[in-house]
Amino acid sequence: MTLRTIAYAAILSLSPLATAGAETLFIPDDPQFTGIGKVIYQSQCASCHGVDLEGEPDWRQRKPNGKMPAPPHDETGHTWHHSERQLFEITKFGLQKFAGPNYQTDMPAYESTLTDSEILAVLSYIKSTWPEDIRTRHDRMSRQ
């Protein structure tokens, strides 16, 4: 086992979900955690949401198949309008949990693909890219 593998396992074992009663779940100021999140984002999310979190073009207009395009996760999108808990649950359980079982989407649920800590690392990475004012607003919303 390499030192990098041991470090990766150690960081992911420190699941922020253990502190669910805390004000926030994400760790956007930890470069190791967000670095892991970026790697996972690139392999699991970037093909739809964009390498630079830019989303698909015309993300607010339905595609011909009726599905919504992948929204941006940067500050131009609506990701930061959802609390940390909501973002975690959407990522883990899928949009159908919130929009109903018949909602058609290309967004998969990651419950059987990523661990809770990996999901939190990805979401922490995304949040780490937002401007400070948006991160502050998001922190306030997530505490409510």
C-alpha positions in Angstrom: 0.0 0.0 0.0 1.5 3.3 -1.0 1.7 6.4 1.2 -0.8 8.1 -1.2 -3.3 5.3 -0.8 -3.0 5.4 3.0 -3.5 9.2 3.0 -6.5 8.9 0.7 -8.1 6.2 2.9 -7.3 8.3 6.1 -9.0 11.4 4.7 -12.0 9.6 3.4 -12.4 7.8 6.8 -12.9 11.1 8.4 -16.5 11.3 7.2 -18.1 14.7 7.9 -21.4 12.8 8.2 -20.2 11.9 11.7 -20.8 15.5 12.5 -24.2 15.8 11.0 -25.3 17.9 13.9 -22.7 20.5 12.9 -23.5 23.6 10.9 -22.0 22.3 7.7 -21.1 19.0 6.1 -18.7 20.1 3.3 -15.0 20.9 3.8 -14.2 23.3 1.0 -11.1 24.7 2.8 -9.2 21.4 3.0 -7.0 21.1 -0.1 -6.4 17.4 0.4 -10.2 16.6 0.7 -11.1 18.9 -2.2 -8.2 17.5 -4.3 -9.7 14.0 -3.9 -13.1 15.5 -4.7 -11.8 17.1 -7.9 -10.3 13.7 -9.1 -13.7 12.0 -8.4 -15.6 14.9 -10.1 -13.4 14.6 -13.2 -14.1 10.8 -13.5 -17.8 10.8 -12.4 -19.3 14.2 -13.2 -17.3 16.2 -15.7 -18.6 14.4 -18.8 -22.0 16.0 -18.1 -21.4 19.0 -15.8 -18.2 20.1 -17.6 -14.5 19.9 -16.8 -14.8 23.5 -15.4 -18.2 23.0 -13.8 -19.8 25.0 -16.6 -22.7 22.6 -17.3 -24.3 21.9 -20.6 -25.3 24.7 -23.0 -28.9 26.1 -22.6 -29.1 24.2 -19.3 -32.4 25.9 -18.4 -34.2 24.6 -21.6 -35.4 21.1 -21.9 -33.7 18.9 -24.5 -35.8 17.4 -27.3 -36.1 14.2 -25.2 -37.8 16.3 -22.4 -34.9 15.9 -20.0 -33.1 18.9 -18.5 -29.4 19.5 -19.5 -26.8 19.1 -16.7 -26.6 22.5 -14.9 -23.4 24.3 -14.1 -21.9 23.8 -10.7 -20.0 27.0 -10.7 -21.4 30.3 -9.4 -23.6 30.8 -12.5 -25.7 27.8 -11.8 -28.3 27.0 -9.1 -26.3 24.4 -7.1 -25.5 26.8 -4.4 -29.2 27.5 -4.0 -29.6 24.1 -2.3 -28.5 23.3 1.2 -25.5 21.0 1.8 -27.9 18.3 3.0 -30.1 18.6 -0.1 -27.0 18.4 -2.4 -25.7 15.4 -0.6 -29.1 13.6 -0.8 -29.6 14.5 -4.5 -26.2 13.1 -5.3 -26.6 10.0 -3.3 -30.2 9.1 -3.9 -31.0 10.8 -7.2 -33.4 13.5 -8.3 -36.4 11.2 -8.2 -36.4 11.3 -4.4 -37.3 14.9 -4.7 -39.0 15.3 -8.0 -40.9 12.0 -7.9 -40.3 8.5 -9.2 -41.4 9.3 -12.8 -39.0 12.3 -13.2 -36.9 11.6 -16.2 -33.2 12.6 -15.8 -29.7 11.5 -17.0 -28.4 12.2 -13.5 -27.7 8.9 -11.8 -27.9 8.2 -8.1 -24.5 7.5 -6.7 -25.5 5.5 -3.7 -24.0 2.3 -5.0 -21.1 4.0 -6.8 -19.5 6.4 -4.3 -19.2 6.3 -0.5 -20.7 9.1 1.6 -17.2 10.6 2.1 -16.5 10.5 -1.7 -19.7 12.3 -2.3 -18.8 14.9 0.3 -15.4 15.3 -1.2 -16.9 16.0 -4.6 -19.4 18.5 -3.2 -16.6 20.1 -1.1 -14.5 20.5 -4.3 -17.4 22.2 -6.1 -18.1 24.5 -3.2 -14.4 25.4 -3.0 -14.6 26.9 -6.5 -17.3 29.4 -5.6 -16.6 33.1 -4.7 -16.5 33.8 -1.0 -19.8 35.7 -1.0 -21.7 32.8 -2.5 -20.0 30.3 -0.1 -21.0 32.5 2.8 -24.6 32.7 1.6 -24.6 28.9 1.1 -23.2 28.4 4.6 -26.1 30.5 6.1 -28.7 28.6 4.1 -27.2 25.2 5.0 -27.5 26.1 8.7 -31.3 26.7 8.6 
